Amino acid sequence: MAGKISIVAALMVCIAGVVHSHTYYLGSCPRVEPVNDFDMSKFLGRWYVIQKFSTASSCWTYDFIRNKTDDSLKIVQSRDHVALDTIGLDNNYRYTGALDVPDLNRPGFMRVRFPMSLAGKADYVVFATDYENYGAVYSCQSILFGHRRSASILSRRPTLDQPFINKIRSKLETFGVDPHDFSIIDHTDCKTLPSTSLLNVEVNPNTFSTGNVINVAKDVGKTVVNGVVDVAQGVGTIVNRLANSTVNSSSNAIREVEHVTAGNRPNESENL
């Protein structure tokens, strides 16, 4: 049941936030160059998002993770969702994407695929980092009649010195990307909810797998069937009670009629 609610909640969150964190433009994606000699092993781990394109959400973090078994890469984006923050509900929302490196000679240029992205993969470029203090990523995805883009300024801590921020914004501008689209991310009063919380929503590549969808459909079907059975049983109980009540009432009425008839029968001797 919790899985079913989580998926529904995830859908609601994603639909509500589908237009956030990207800006849309006509034409093709600007070409943003990755850092030279990028080393992903040094870039792995937790990054706090200090500024990000067009978002009102708070507590953004990125976790870059390498699978030790098959060496695959993924990014886990976590945040508090603005819609739930607005009504005072603590919440966590995690969105996991798969990263791949199409050209090993340019390891800082990657492609990312998120489960809810109907347009497929997007370019994902690490264009600035010193690995220990700051980092910066840029993503762009071609869509019908144009593209959508996003960028994030990252820090190993919840804050970042202004000179680093200025350096990153200036570098992004040299690639023809307007830095004025950045929004400042608030990291005060950030909380991590227990995994069992219904407001702890996670969307990953397995969320909408065939198996999960089938299981959810089965759970929904069982719930509907059980509900119908419960209703039918309830209706049956009511009908039986009404039927018994009607029979009892009829029996009582017959007895009363017989009693009245017997009690008021005239004495035949008086009529002779």
N, C-alpha and C positions, 0 to 999 in steps of 0.2 A: 504493500500500500504506500509505504514511504517513497519507494522508487517511482511509483506512478505519480505521486504528488510532486516529486522533485522534477520529473520531466515536464509536467504541466507548468510548474513554476518557472522552469528554465525557458520554456517557450514564451511565457508571458514576459519574462525579463528581457529576452532577446528581441522580441517584437517591439517592446516599449523602447529599447535602446538601439534599434537598428540604425538610426540616422546619426547616432552620437559617435564621437571620436574620429570622424573622417570629414574631410571637406571634398566637395565635388567640383570638377572642372571639365571643360571641353578639351578635346585634343588628347595627345598621348602623354604618358607619364614623363615627368622631368627625369633626366639621368643623374642619379646621385651615386658618386663613387664610394666604394668601401675603403676602410682604412688599409694601408699597406701592411702586408705580413700579419694579417689578423690571426690571433691565436684563440680559438674557441675554448680551449682548456682553461685559459686564464679568465675568460669572460663568463664561465658557468657560475651558477649560484643565484642568490637573491639580489635584485636591484629594486630600489624605490623610484617610482616615477615622480619626478619633480614638476615637469610640465608636459602636457600632452595636447594634441590638436582637439579642439571642439568637444570638450566634455565637461560635465558638471559633477561627475562622480568623484568620490574621495577615496583615500587609502589604496591607491593603485600600487601594485607590485608586479614585477616580472620575475619568474624563476626559469632560468635556462638549465635544462637537465639533459644529460647524456645517458642513454641506456647502456649499461655495462655488458649486457648480453649480445646485442646486435649493433651497438655503436650508433643507434639512431638518436636524433635530437628532437626535443620538444620544448615549447614555451608554455608556461602556465601563467596566464594573466589573472590576477585577483583584484577585487575592488569591492567597495560598498556601492550599491546602486542608488542613484539619486532619488528615484521614485519612492523607495522604501525609507531612505534617509529623511525625506521631506515629511513623512508622517510619523517619524520618531521610532522606527523599527530598526534594531540592529540587524545587519544582514551581511552575508559574505557571498560573493559570486565569483566562481572560478571558471575560466574558459581556456581549454587546452588546445593548442595547435601543433601540428607536425611540421618540423623544419627539415629541409634537405638542401644540400649544396650541389648545384648543377655543374659547377666548374671548380675543381679542386685547386686550381691555380688562383682562384679568387674566393677564398673561404669566407670573406666578410660579406659576400653577396649570396643570399639564400632565397629560398622560396618557402612560403608558409601556407598551410591549408588549415582553416578552422572549420569545425563541423557545420556551422550554420551559414557558411559562405556559399551562396548559390552561384557566384561567379567563378568559383574555383580558387586556384592558387594566386597569391600576390607576391610581388617582389618584397624582400625583407633585407635591408641593408644596414650593417653597422658602420656608420660613417665617421664616428669619433669615439675614442675611449683611451684611458690610460690604465684600465683594468682595476685600479685600486680606489679611485675616487669618482670618476664620472664615466658615463657612456651615453651614446645617442644612437637611436635606430629610426629608420625611415621605411615606410611601406607604401606601396602603390599598386593599384589593381585596375586593369582595363575593364571598362563596362561599356554598355551601349552608348554611343555618341560621346564618350569621354573617359574619364578615369576618376577614381577616388584615392585620396592620399591621406597619410597620417604620419606623425613623427612624435617621438618621445625623448625627453631629456632624463637621463637616469643617474642615480647616485647609489653608492653602497650604504648610505645612511639616509634617514628620512629628510635630511636637509642637504643643500649643496651651496657652496660659496658662489656668490654672484659672478666673479670673474670667469668661472667655469661655464656658467649659464650663458654669459655674453659671448664667450668663445664659440660655443656650440651653435647658438642662434646665428651668429655671423657666418659661420662655415656653411650652414644650411642655406643661407641666402645666396651664397656664391653659386649654388647649383640651380638657382632660379626658383626656389621654394620660399614662399612668404612666411617668415617666422611670426607674423602677427596672429596666426591662427592658434598659437599656443594658449592653453588655459593652465592656470596654476593649480596644482593638486594639493589638497589639504590632508595632512597626515596626523592631525591631532585627534585624540579620542578614537583611535582605530582599535577594533576588537576582533578577536578570532572566535567564532562560534563553534560549539561542539559539532561533530560530524552528524549527529542525530537530529540537529535542528532543522525544521522545515524551511527556515530562511537561509540555510547553508546550501546554496544551489551550485551544482557542478555540471558543466557541459564538456565532454571530451569525445574523442573519436568513437568510443563505444556506446555513447548515450543513445544514438539512433541506429545502432546495428540491428540487423534483421532479427537476431535472437532477442534483444531487448524489446523491440517493437512487438514481436509475437508474444512475449511474456506479459507485456503490458496489456495487449489485447485480450489475452486469456484472463488476466486478473480482472479487467473491466467486464468481460463476459460473465465470469463467475459472480462478480458483484451484482450485475444486472439480474442474472438468473436467480440468485439468492434473494434479491429484493422482490422479484416477481413472486417467488415461492412464499416469502414472508407475507406479502400482500394477499396472495391467494388464500393462505392459511388464515390470515386475519379476517378476510371477507367470509371464508367458510365458517369460522367461529361465530361471526355476527349473524350469518344466515341461520345457522343451527340454533342460536339463541332465540332469534326471532321466531323460527318455526316452532321451537319448544314452547315459547311464550304463547304463540297463537293456539297451539294444541291445548295447552293448559287452560288458556282463557276460554276456549270453546267447550272443554270438558266441564269447567266450572259453570259456564252459562247453562249447559244442558242440565247439570245437577240442580241448579237454581230453578230452572223451568219445571223440572220434575217435582221439586219440593213444593213450589208454589201450586202446581196443578193438584198434587195430592192433598195439600193442606186446604185448598179452597173447593174441593169436590163437594157438591150438595148432597145432603142425606136423602136417599131415595125414599125412605119411609115417610118423610115429611111431604112428599109430592103425591102420595097415594090418597 
